Amino acid sequence: MRGTPQGRSARLVRALARRLHARLVETATSWVLLAGGYAWKVKKPLRLPFLDYSSFGARQRLCREEFRVNHRIAPRLYLGVVRITGTLQEPSLGGPGRTLDHAVWMRRFPADGLMSARVDAGTCDAGLVRRLAQRIVVFQSGCARVPALDGSTEGQAHLRRALAALDGVRPVIGSGPASRLEDWFRSEAQALAPLWEARAAAGLVRDGHGDLHLGNIALFEGAIVPFDAIEFDRGLRRNDVFDETAFVFMDLLARGTTTLAWTFLDAWLEATGDFEGLPMLRFAVAYRALVRARAEQARGDAAQARRYLAVAAAQPDPPPAALYIMHGLPGSGKTYQSATLLAARGAVRVRSDVERKRLAGLQPLADSRAAGHDIYTAQAAAATYQRLFDIAASALQARFIVVLDAAFLLRSERAQARALAAAARVPLHIVACDAPLEELQRRVRARARDASEADLAVLERLRHQAQPLGVDELPAMRGPVPASSWT
């Protein structure tokens, strides 16, 4: 190997590491030099089925492309591309003489700053994954829309990628499970093809990251920073925003943090309102899990590879769908209880307070009164409940557990929920929340930075309109019976 391009490159990098007093880390495709507060990434002169770093020109071009695609996301982390100059025995960075190679120059962060390390150490909480979801929403909103595929449909492209990922792990997963996953991929791809096409036409396919797992997300200077986006194949960065979000969701599942996974997804859905993408979730999770299983197997971590394979294998058999509705006045704890429920059961939550504002063209924390909207009219309530039922119907059809976080104070509203559950052939559960009137008033007065704008006047009006659960509704009830303070 000594006289090969990779051998010469290895000697160059080792000499540079000595010159910089740097720690040298080797990956499958690169060397990374760590010194002080900086890191330099040097590409190996490789040609693999999925990338080509074999020529000097290719490495130069792809270093610049790596800086470009990652500077979009992490401008404080990615500093530029530097020349490696000097001689093979005494190289330097950016010095005089001919250019021997190139390196991507980055700021350094501690290993425990990785989101993967935080999750594995148990130091990642619901607040952090909600911040992560918000960061991904901001990143995706700035990603360029990409044109339609040339010579292939969205369905064909999704299936091709999934089957290629499956082929990469067939020797590990076994012929029986692999055949079952292949059959499921094919049937799901056929069913999802119209949705994928419609979303691509709507501009939801973007030039994104391409490899957005938790090991490629860091906490840096107090901010959540995705990094190491794929530079060598733009096609791998071409993803529906829901697909890319599913990568993070999948990784949280594989690391045994199911409650964090569903909390993350809830935060992303709340921010985007993209419930229409839910039918795609399991396909995306299975595909991304196979991708990570192959990567972990290649680097020798068989245990982590098995965890990813288990996530992929579970996708064809989700738990039975169900519909949960909350029931209670403002301040009774519906949102807290629904958040607890979605994390515990692995459910999709839809909040009336958020969707009411979305229908009015407002962000969840916007002040509707300042914007000149009255969002608590009877007409607004009817439109909001219809939005909730429409989302729930689609999610139930896709076999999700659904939690509707709304007051459901009227029998007619609960009757609609019962009819929806019956049509979807799923059980209906009513989660009743209540508190003494004085406590409800105290909580409403104390609210800050919340999607709900129900004030004391709204509480008083709803208190007199509320219709307690009837005897026929009690079998579906979960939680305490509403107290007499409602009347």
Phi, psi and omega in degrees: 000341187302321182269002180278164176304320180291323177296315178296320179295322179296319179295321178299314182293319178297320178295321179293322178298319178296318181297323183268355187056045186257151170277135184254125178243131181251132172248183182296330187236356185212166165246143178236125178258129183242120179211129181059228180264017186232163175221145177233128183251122182245128183279139176285145179283073185247154166233115180239168181303333185249357177205160179223103175251018194289332184254156177303315182296321179295318180294320177299312181297318184282335170296315179295322179291322177298317177297316183297309186289333181270334177295335175301322187267319191228068184295334179276345181267320183263120188258335180153191176242129181244149177277142169261118188237184180093223180237170179298328181274328182227072180279163175213171180258118175069018180275188179286169178098179184286156181278123179269327179190188181228157177221145173275125185261127184225160166282152182262145174228155182292151182300327180284000174278350178291142177298324178300318179293320179298314181296313182294329180275354181078019181255016176254129181240181183299322179298321181290319180289332174292320174298319179299316179300316179297321180295320179292323177300314180297315179300312183295326180294336179265357181281141182290141171291146181244152184289170179296158179294148179259113176083012181206149175270164177299320180297316179297319182294316179298315182294319180300315181293319180294318181290327176295319177295321178295318179301327182291341181241007181307316180298336183268317187282334180097152187293320182296303178300325180295317179296322180294317178295321180298314179299319180293318177303316183295316180291321178294319180298321178294319181290325185272349186308312180297323179293315179301316180296316182296320181290323176297318179295332180275001177086019182269359172265123189233163172275090190258229186262306177098337183213053192272066172261173188292336176286352177247027177226128184235157166263116186225119180052042177082355182251155174269122190231106168291144180213178177058040172296151184292128180251339190273352181207104181298331179300328179285340174274348182280100185218147167297142182301328179291320177301315183291322176296324180297337179297313179294315178305314180299316184295323176295321176298312184296332180271011173080014181249067184300318181297322177292324180299312182287330175294318176301311181298320178301316181294320180293316179295321179297321182286325186259332187070016186273056178290340181296339180276355185304322179301340180278347194300310186293323176299314181296320180296314181297315180298311182295325178296321178293321177300313181289326178298317179295319180295317180291323177297320181295328181265008170090010179262082184294326181295315178292324177300319179295324178296319177294318179298323178296321178296315179299314183294336182280343189295325178293346185234071179290162175295159181302141178288158178200159178242124174248136171237142175276164182206110180170164180282166173305135179087002184274356176099017183299314184293320177298313181294322180292324177295319177297318182294315183296322180290323183285322185265343187074069189231161173264125180253140175234120184261127179297323181298323180283314183290329176300317179288323180299320178296332178271003180078024184247151173287158185304324183261008179291153177269106185294326181293318178297330179275000177083023181249142169250101188263009180245026174280166178297322180294319178295322179296317180297317179295323180294314179297323178296320176299316179299316182292324178296315179296316182297319181300315179294318181292322177294321177299327177276008173070045174253153166281131186238135175242120176260110182268088178215170186289321183045053182277337183261143178300324181297323178293318179291328177295322176297319178296319179297319179295321179297314179297319179296318179296325179274355180059047177231157177288149174253132176237135178251121179259106184271129180237141179201166176199159176302152184305317181298323179289320176301314181296318180298316181295319180296318179295327186276355184298139175212139180049061179226150180294331180285135175245016179295117180259190183296327179293318177295316178304315182295317180296315182291329180300325181274340178273340189298138177246108182301162180299138176274170180301324181289344181265346185297325179300335180272355189284141170233128181106185186287148174292136179305138183275171185287352181295349179289335189266000000 
